[in-house]
Amino acid sequence: MLATNTVSIDGTAQAPSRPLAAAVADGLGYQVVRRNGSVSPFDPNKISIALTKAFLAVEGAAAAGSRRIHDTVEELTRSVVAALTRRGESRIFHIEDIQDHVELALMRGGHHKVARAYVLYREERARRRAKEEAAAGQVQSELHVRIENGVFVQLDEDRLRAIIREACEGLDGVSPDPVLTETRRNLYDGITQDELSLAPIMAARTLVEKEPNYAYVAARLLLDRLRREALTLVSGRAEQATQAEMHTRYESYFPEFIRTGVEAGLIDPELARFDLRRMAAALKPERDLNFQYLGLQTLYDRYFLHRDGKRFELPQAFFMRVAMGLALREIDREERAIEFYNLLSSFDFMASTPTLFNSGTTRPQLSSCFLTTMGDDLDAIFKGIRDNALLAKYSGGIGNDWTQVRGLGAHIRGTNGKSQGVVPFLKVANDTAIAVNQGGKRKGAVCAYLETWHIDIEEFLDLRKNTGDDRRRTHDMNTANWVPDLFMERVEADAEWTLFSPDEVPDLHDLYGPAFRNAYEAYEAKAEWGEIRVFRKVRAVDLWRRMLTMLFETGHPWITFKDPCNIRSPQQHAGVVHSSNLCTEITLNTSKDEVAVCNLGSVNLANHVRSDGLDMERLERTVKTAMRMLDNVIDINFYTIPEARASNLRHRPVGLGLMGFQDALQKLRVPYSSEEAVEFADRSMEAISYFAISASVDLAAERGRYSSFEGSLWSKGILPIDSIRLLKEARPGVDMDESSTLDWESLRERVTSIGMRNSNTMAIAPTATISNICGVSQSIEPAYQNLFVKSNMSGDFTVVNAQLVRDLKERGLWDEVMISDLKYFDGSAGEIDRVPDDLKALYATAFEIDPKWLIEAASRRQKWIDQAQSLNLYMANPSGRKLDELYRLAWRKGLKTTYYLRSRSATHVEKSTLRGTDGKLNAVTPAVASMPAESDVAPAWGKACAIDDPDCEACQ
């Protein structure tokens, strides 16, 4: 048991060296629900007593007083209390939950004999209680609920049963009985209204790993809580409604919602001037049932409008508010708003996070990404950092081009001194990103880009290391290499590479292709003649290897390629692409006068495939409406700096992407590692490209061309598929497919004769958050695992591949043993003998797929895209040789950018239950252990996978 330095939860005096367990729980008012429904204060001492008894039961009375047991028990108690209290919204623990965590702590600590004795003891006690209760005919005592005014009312058992039953209706494989049983286990006399609404949600979540449809049950139970919260706030009286009742209640609620939002200063008063009756009549309450728990909880936590912490925005009102905000400038804005609403609420397309956050509000900053170029003087640098802060304030993700800033040792005329280089300024930019956290919704997110010839490139590579001078480290900023083709050619030839300070070679920053080669070689000659002061020669292969080593060790800097981004840019006549953005999918021009802006949204590809392939008619409708929505963003947008407004209105770029690619493949029964998958990547992206360009032409016919159209590749009839030949001319050896299947010639004629509304039309963003909302796989990613715990800002969530479960059920293979095997093999079906080979191939996870397949598919997509794609690469057992081959392949295949390199961690899924691990409402120690954030082993994952890294949500 704990020594005299332990205190009870009541906060009595204690010695100075208090254990963490007591310190964590002390004074926070945590309580324990006993099995008879009574409540008592939570006391960590009782945990240590139970643990001590368990050790003594195994090791005998002679071990009493052992210092080893004392220290072990104290450490285990700390672990249990930390798990129970971590981020939990509820301050109530059920006794069984506490015992579950004690058992888990013993197993994780390797005390298997003690854990076994503890389990057997619990089972014996449970049998004895059941026998005693049966003999006594014991029934649960009458329970009361404490409502907000402090009044106690009798628990409405009938409504509780009805809500749970309604949540299970129409779903295969689910039953209200286990949800109700688990819910009752967590009830106690005097439970609050909020705790009562949480109990069935928590109960349903524990069943998700056995049946994925319980994720819908949990979402519907969360809806009940949200309805009570929202209806009460907008009506001004205590109110709740079932889903069935909302079919009529939504119509009267919606105008109340708009009025409440306008009065609170959160909704643009212009929305109140819409025909609100017509808007309300267009709402489809049944679409509330399409959410899975992860998606709805994410919306609840961060997207729905709230006042004083109380949400007053219901899901269909949310989608209509966003749609109305995007239709403000339309002639028939009601008609267009309903069109936009139907697209969003169907999950066929989803706008990016900033648009969902801010559309229809009083500060409609709807754009996703901003790209800037930093100048080479103090005024320009600190203006750029100030711009970062203003852009980040309203949820923008930022890419900074730092290549113009002179390097370490360069001459400063004003002081006749020497420059400290780019790194100290990067440190300031890093700290600014931390300070401006977007109103607490998420951290500011910035990526710094530097060209490979910059004299500070080697220090730049070290920015994310956990060792060295912390004043020259940026632990919170993403970094990326902006790599010229000439450098890669020097690597291939094992030749020398020269590093320069940009103040002595100023034109290199704006040059690419053959012009860059000529100027660079001329500067190398000048350096040899002594006409350049600051330069250094390195072996190109050595620098390349160091770039890959840092990428593996720290996850940064990412590898992106300057020349294909510029040579294939439709806007090369109007400027230069100096960097990509936060997530490496945007490739737009920047200068001191123009901050590039991109407006993102993604087609849900999974909703546009049938068993025989793409549903082209539905896809065309979706893309046409989506492009109109994205174009509207440009005019409605709230711009925080004038350079962003000028650039966006002049060029009007948008970035239509996709998500659900893996789901689409699985619907088509096509394994990711196959030629068929590469072909599907090609054909699906060709269709999206064709429809997106065609939609932009239609908008140009209706609204006019973008102002810098003349001189663009578009105006010359050079579409993205045609620009491949430009890259091949500039860099012989590029290996890109140029086949096509649609009528591109007629579209080409329309583009040249009518023009384009948008300078750029496509970009594939990561979509981590919006794919969660829609319940599909993110972006173009292969599945991370088939059973795992996903972590994001809303908590930890059990994720199960529902399609795999359906296939296993059809073959009679889905049972407790299969669940256990999936956990044991880290969510992989490939190592489970009784899983058929066709399912192993179809449901192969990211680390089971040769990353060369990802490159091949990405190359086929890239030929159709006028911007780029956020491409993560996965490698289970990386080595220097494998990384070298992979990134050289990406370059040869004509990719413009790559994103994270993801390698498998040393430990994976815990060999224990996932019950109790998901959601902010009951968040405890996750069942997936992986690399710690900001570790020096690539990548910085977060708990389960940083695919959901909230830092990157500006693109999603």
Disulfide bonds with the S-S distance in Angstrom:
none
